[in-house]
Amino acid sequence: MSPLTQFLIYLLALVILGAVVVRVRRTSRQQGYRFGRDVIVRCRDGHLFMTTWIPMVSFKAIRLGLVRVQRCPVGDHVTAVRLMRDDDLTPDQRLEARRHHDNGVP
């Protein structure tokens, strides 16, 4: 395979990946989910805390769409956490989540 063909294949793969990322972000935002720093997540045990959530980027967690496996700072355990919509939380739940932050690394 020529270097030009390899380059074009890699370029096409990057374009497809970029299109998928844009589509996932757009769909998720339309459904009311936020991304970036200080978003609220809930672990399987029900603990609420804030974390950094950047689609398709993770250094400390295993990604599974809107669910990922990471450490819960509230219960000090590794578990599945899911992204929460602000509209699905009460003011007290949002306040509780703000009391607990993970280390901020996505």
Buried (B, 14 or more C-beta within 10 A) or exposed (E): EEEEEEEEEEEEEEEEEEEEEEEBBEEBEEEEBBBEEEBBBBBBEEBBBBBBBEBEEBEBBEBEEBBBBBBBBBBEEEEBBBBBEEEEBEEEBBEBBEEBBBEEEB
